[in-house]
Amino acid sequence: FIGPRPEVSEFFDKETFQFLKKIKPGISDFASIIFRDETKILERIGGDNPYAKLLPLKLKLADYYSRKKSFLLDLRLVVITIIAIMFPEFASKFFLLPSLIIDIPSIKGFLNRYLYY
């Protein structure tokens, strides 16, 4: 249930997803909660290939998950996923982003620019 969601194969090569050798894909993870409305995010990014700007961040989040994976993290993500269904911005802003910005500082600029957090 918890793990990085598979990406559309036309946008990546299998070598980019080395972490899948350690973990199985799932239906919910950091990226699926934060980028729950990917279509709107891609529109905000704009340009010829907005997905090329989003994919590296999604890969960072997937790699981060693969390095931190634990039962407690999975349980936390299940709870946050449930909260995100009812209160999407609240779940991201208060439960995920504070620790992710500390652990992966490079995502802050992207989030500020395209997600308005």
One Martini backbone bead per residue (centre of mass of N, CA, C, O) as a GRO file, in nm:
protein
  117
    1PHE     BB    1   0.057   0.063  -0.021
    2ILE     BB    2   0.342   0.171   0.049
    3GLY     BB    3   0.494   0.369  -0.204
    4PRO     BB    4   0.611   0.440  -0.489
    5ARG     BB    5   0.486   0.549  -0.769
    6PRO     BB    6   0.448   0.485  -1.075
    7GLU     BB    7   0.562   0.587  -1.375
    8VAL     BB    8   0.571   0.699  -1.680
    9SER     BB    9   0.771   0.539  -1.911
   10GLU     BB   10   0.828   0.788  -2.116
   11PHE     BB   11   0.994   0.966  -1.869
   12PHE     BB   12   1.188   0.712  -1.819
   13ASP     BB   13   1.435   0.514  -1.680
   14LYS     BB   14   1.519   0.234  -1.499
   15GLU     BB   15   1.777   0.360  -1.362
   16THR     BB   16   1.623   0.585  -1.199
   17PHE     BB   17   1.476   0.326  -1.028
   18GLN     BB   18   1.668   0.176  -0.812
   19PHE     BB   19   1.484   0.159  -0.550
   20LEU     BB   20   1.305  -0.089  -0.660
   21LYS     BB   21   1.509  -0.306  -0.545
   22LYS     BB   22   1.414  -0.241  -0.230
   23ILE     BB   23   1.118  -0.160  -0.326
   24LYS     BB   24   0.780  -0.134  -0.352
   25PRO     BB   25   0.526  -0.027  -0.498
   26GLY     BB   26   0.256   0.207  -0.454
   27ILE     BB   27  -0.030   0.432  -0.373
   28SER     BB   28   0.143   0.574  -0.137
   29ASP     BB   29   0.320   0.888  -0.078
   30PHE     BB   30   0.467   1.174  -0.069
   31ALA     BB   31   0.395   1.262  -0.364
   32SER     BB   32   0.087   1.185  -0.363
   33ILE     BB   33   0.023   1.399  -0.147
   34ILE     BB   34   0.157   1.664  -0.249
   35PHE     BB   35   0.069   1.582  -0.573
   36ARG     BB   36  -0.251   1.531  -0.597
   37ASP     BB   37  -0.260   1.780  -0.827
   38GLU     BB   38  -0.077   1.750  -1.095
   39THR     BB   39  -0.214   1.913  -1.317
   40LYS     BB   40  -0.192   2.193  -1.177
   41ILE     BB   41   0.113   2.190  -1.142
   42LEU     BB   42   0.186   2.169  -1.442
   43GLU     BB   43   0.050   2.438  -1.516
   44ARG     BB   44   0.231   2.619  -1.332
   45ILE     BB   45   0.495   2.548  -1.470
   46GLY     BB   46   0.499   2.492  -1.758
   47GLY     BB   47   0.575   2.462  -2.076
   48ASP     BB   48   0.683   2.194  -2.267
   49ASN     BB   49   0.810   2.017  -1.992
   50PRO     BB   50   0.698   1.996  -1.678
   51TYR     BB   51   0.774   1.704  -1.589
   52ALA     BB   52   1.087   1.754  -1.584
   53LYS     BB   53   1.058   1.921  -1.308
   54LEU     BB   54   0.902   1.705  -1.127
   55LEU     BB   55   1.051   1.430  -1.134
   56PRO     BB   56   1.305   1.485  -0.954
   57LEU     BB   57   1.137   1.523  -0.694
   58LYS     BB   58   0.999   1.250  -0.690
   59LEU     BB   59   1.268   1.094  -0.674
   60LYS     BB   60   1.364   1.209  -0.407
   61LEU     BB   61   1.123   1.104  -0.241
   62ALA     BB   62   1.164   0.804  -0.308
   63ASP     BB   63   1.450   0.780  -0.201
   64TYR     BB   64   1.390   0.871   0.084
   65TYR     BB   65   1.197   0.644   0.149
   66SER     BB   66   1.399   0.407   0.098
   67ARG     BB   67   1.591   0.503   0.338
   68LYS     BB   68   1.338   0.530   0.572
   69LYS     BB   69   1.209   0.273   0.583
   70SER     BB   70   0.924   0.175   0.788
   71PHE     BB   71   0.669   0.096   0.979
   72LEU     BB   72   0.620   0.383   1.096
   73LEU     BB   73   0.620   0.533   0.830
   74ASP     BB   74   0.388   0.379   0.700
   75LEU     BB   75   0.181   0.450   0.917
   76ARG     BB   76   0.201   0.754   0.882
   77LEU     BB   77   0.116   0.755   0.577
   78VAL     BB   78  -0.162   0.639   0.620
   79VAL     BB   79  -0.272   0.863   0.799
   80ILE     BB   80  -0.209   1.100   0.605
   81THR     BB   81  -0.381   0.995   0.372
   82ILE     BB   82  -0.650   1.014   0.520
   83ILE     BB   83  -0.632   1.314   0.581
   84ALA     BB   84  -0.593   1.406   0.277
   85ILE     BB   85  -0.879   1.339   0.183
   86MET     BB   86  -1.008   1.573   0.370
   87PHE     BB   87  -0.711   1.750   0.422
   88PRO     BB   88  -0.475   1.817   0.210
   89GLU     BB   89  -0.313   2.072   0.303
   90PHE     BB   90  -0.280   1.997   0.599
   91ALA     BB   91  -0.117   1.738   0.564
   92SER     BB   92   0.124   1.864   0.421
   93LYS     BB   93   0.193   2.123   0.591
   94PHE     BB   94   0.199   1.964   0.893
   95PHE     BB   95   0.321   1.653   0.831
   96LEU     BB   96   0.546   1.675   0.590
   97LEU     BB   97   0.710   1.940   0.510
   98PRO     BB   98   0.885   2.012   0.756
   99SER     BB   99   1.073   1.754   0.737
  100LEU     BB  100   1.146   1.762   0.433
  101ILE     BB  101   1.289   2.040   0.430
  102ILE     BB  102   1.515   1.946   0.616
  103ASP     BB  103   1.606   1.677   0.455
  104ILE     BB  104   1.516   1.841   0.163
  105PRO     BB  105   1.599   2.152   0.078
  106SER     BB  106   1.553   2.158  -0.244
  107ILE     BB  107   1.223   2.168  -0.229
  108LYS     BB  108   1.139   2.453  -0.135
  109GLY     BB  109   1.138   2.619  -0.397
  110PHE     BB  110   0.930   2.454  -0.547
  111LEU     BB  111   0.699   2.478  -0.343
  112ASN     BB  112   0.682   2.789  -0.342
  113ARG     BB  113   0.636   2.822  -0.653
  114TYR     BB  114   0.393   2.576  -0.706
  115LEU     BB  115   0.219   2.544  -0.407
  116TYR     BB  116   0.191   2.770  -0.185
  117TYR     BB  117   0.329   2.711   0.122
   0.00000   0.00000   0.00000
